[in-house]
Amino acid sequence: MSPAQCRMARAALLLGVREVSRLADVSTNTITRFEKGEELKPRTIAAIRAALEAAGVEFINGTGVKLR
């Protein structure tokens, strides 16, 4: 998942940074840093991605997102 996909997924789900941080069990600062392009640990990105997928987003071939 790219930072752009994370932003797209949040927008599609109408979720703010706080909601995603709660779902992924990471800090709001972590979400913000990732969306700005900072590198995170792979397991942190996986947690964010899993939270967004559980909320109803499907990631498309590394380029976009869609709602399930």
Backbone as CSV, one residue per row, in Angstrom:
resi,resn,N_x,N_y,N_z,CA_x,CA_y,CA_z,C_x,C_y,C_z
1,MET,0.845,-1.166,0.000,0.000,0.000,0.000,0.894,1.234,0.000
2,SER,0.556,2.154,-0.885,1.306,3.409,-0.961,0.638,4.473,-0.086
3,PRO,1.366,5.545,0.205,0.743,6.643,0.946,-0.497,7.198,0.232
4,ALA,-0.427,7.303,-1.091,-1.575,7.806,-1.855,-2.774,6.870,-1.715
5,GLN,-2.527,5.565,-1.741,-3.620,4.608,-1.562,-4.237,4.729,-0.176
6,CYS,-3.425,4.987,0.807,-3.934,5.162,2.166,-4.883,6.359,2.208
7,ARG,-4.470,7.465,1.605,-5.328,8.659,1.558,-6.609,8.374,0.789
8,MET,-6.488,7.683,-0.354,-7.669,7.349,-1.156,-8.626,6.457,-0.376
9,ALA,-8.072,5.477,0.334,-8.902,4.558,1.110,-9.647,5.299,2.210
10,ARG,-8.959,6.181,2.908,-9.622,6.965,3.959,-10.746,7.802,3.376
11,ALA,-10.468,8.431,2.229,-11.480,9.272,1.587,-12.688,8.442,1.150
12,ALA,-12.435,7.283,0.563,-13.529,6.418,0.108,-14.402,5.957,1.267
13,LEU,-13.772,5.715,2.399,-14.497,5.242,3.582,-15.040,6.386,4.443
14,LEU,-14.705,7.621,4.053,-15.107,8.801,4.832,-14.590,8.718,6.265
15,LEU,-13.339,8.262,6.396,-12.711,8.132,7.709,-11.615,9.177,7.874
16,GLY,-11.512,9.711,9.052,-10.434,10.628,9.376,-9.222,9.873,9.889
17,VAL,-8.159,10.607,10.093,-6.922,10.023,10.603,-7.164,9.363,11.958
18,ARG,-7.936,10.005,12.816,-8.198,9.433,14.147,-8.891,8.079,14.063
19,GLU,-9.896,7.985,13.189,-10.620,6.716,13.071,-9.707,5.600,12.576
20,VAL,-8.910,5.902,11.565,-8.003,4.875,11.032,-6.952,4.505,12.068
21,SER,-6.459,5.477,12.799,-5.447,5.161,13.813,-6.018,4.241,14.881
22,ARG,-7.274,4.469,15.241,-7.910,3.570,16.225,-8.092,2.164,15.661
23,LEU,-8.565,2.090,14.423,-8.784,0.785,13.799,-7.485,-0.004,13.647
24,ALA,-6.405,0.696,13.331,-5.109,0.042,13.095,-4.263,-0.071,14.356
25,ASP,-4.723,0.543,15.439,-3.990,0.547,16.706,-2.594,1.154,16.548
26,VAL,-2.563,2.295,15.858,-1.336,3.081,15.724,-1.684,4.532,16.055
27,SER,-0.687,5.367,16.219,-0.951,6.767,16.558,-1.414,7.557,15.330
28,THR,-2.097,8.664,15.592,-2.503,9.538,14.492,-1.272,10.089,13.781
29,ASN,-0.226,10.342,14.533,1.020,10.831,13.948,1.595,9.814,12.960
30,THR,1.450,8.539,13.265,1.952,7.492,12.370,1.217,7.533,11.036
31,ILE,-0.102,7.666,11.073,-0.889,7.748,9.834,-0.458,8.979,9.035
32,THR,-0.364,10.107,9.699,0.019,11.356,9.038,1.405,11.251,8.415
33,ARG,2.351,10.706,9.156,3.714,10.549,8.633,3.717,9.660,7.397
34,PHE,2.985,8.548,7.453,2.936,7.633,6.313,2.334,8.328,5.094
35,GLU,1.227,9.030,5.291,0.571,9.690,4.168,1.425,10.806,3.570
36,LYS,2.359,11.330,4.333,3.288,12.344,3.818,4.490,11.708,3.125
37,GLY,4.578,10.376,3.160,5.642,9.683,2.448,6.790,9.190,3.293
38,GLU,6.706,9.349,4.610,7.775,8.835,5.467,7.708,7.311,5.517
39,GLU,8.862,6.692,5.643,8.907,5.235,5.715,8.499,4.760,7.097
40,LEU,7.726,3.684,7.111,7.317,3.035,8.355,7.765,1.588,8.308
41,LYS,7.731,0.947,9.452,8.036,-0.482,9.500,6.977,-1.231,8.693
42,PRO,7.395,-2.286,7.982,6.438,-3.054,7.189,5.238,-3.550,8.005
43,ARG,5.460,-3.940,9.252,4.338,-4.447,10.056,3.348,-3.333,10.396
44,THR,3.829,-2.095,10.486,2.935,-0.969,10.747,2.075,-0.687,9.523
45,ILE,2.682,-0.701,8.350,1.927,-0.509,7.110,0.913,-1.637,6.949
46,ALA,1.312,-2.854,7.282,0.397,-3.996,7.191,-0.798,-3.817,8.125
47,ALA,-0.575,-3.277,9.308,-1.673,-3.052,10.257,-2.644,-2.003,9.728
48,ILE,-2.112,-0.948,9.134,-2.968,0.093,8.564,-3.768,-0.478,7.398
49,ARG,-3.086,-1.208,6.535,-3.763,-1.806,5.377,-4.856,-2.774,5.823
50,ALA,-4.558,-3.621,6.791,-5.546,-4.589,7.280,-6.767,-3.876,7.856
51,ALA,-6.539,-2.785,8.567,-7.656,-2.024,9.142,-8.528,-1.434,8.037
52,LEU,-7.912,-0.900,7.005,-8.673,-0.319,5.899,-9.423,-1.396,5.119
53,GLU,-8.791,-2.546,4.930,-9.465,-3.656,4.250,-10.646,-4.154,5.076
54,ALA,-10.472,-4.263,6.375,-11.561,-4.710,7.250,-12.723,-3.721,7.227
55,ALA,-12.414,-2.451,6.977,-13.449,-1.417,6.920,-14.171,-1.397,5.570
56,GLY,-13.638,-2.151,4.584,-14.359,-2.283,3.321,-13.658,-1.817,2.065
57,VAL,-12.356,-1.602,2.130,-11.608,-1.160,0.952,-10.855,-2.340,0.349
58,GLU,-10.774,-2.343,-0.972,-9.949,-3.322,-1.680,-8.864,-2.545,-2.420
59,PHE,-7.624,-2.975,-2.274,-6.512,-2.313,-2.950,-6.329,-2.947,-4.321
60,ILE,-6.178,-2.100,-5.344,-6.133,-2.553,-6.730,-4.717,-2.443,-7.280
61,ASN,-4.079,-3.561,-7.524,-2.788,-3.639,-8.220,-1.800,-2.528,-7.894
62,GLY,-1.741,-2.116,-6.665,-0.772,-1.114,-6.265,-1.017,0.286,-6.788
63,THR,-2.188,0.523,-7.432,-2.423,1.842,-8.017,-3.633,2.572,-7.463
64,GLY,-4.590,1.866,-6.947,-5.818,2.518,-6.502,-6.536,1.707,-5.454
65,VAL,-7.767,2.124,-5.183,-8.608,1.432,-4.218,-10.043,1.425,-4.722
66,LYS,-10.835,0.502,-4.201,-12.275,0.514,-4.462,-12.979,-0.034,-3.234
67,LEU,-14.232,0.332,-3.096,-15.032,-0.194,-1.994,-15.545,-1.568,-2.369
68,ARG,-15.607,-2.441,-1.368,-16.167,-3.774,-1.616,-17.659,-3.736,-1.484
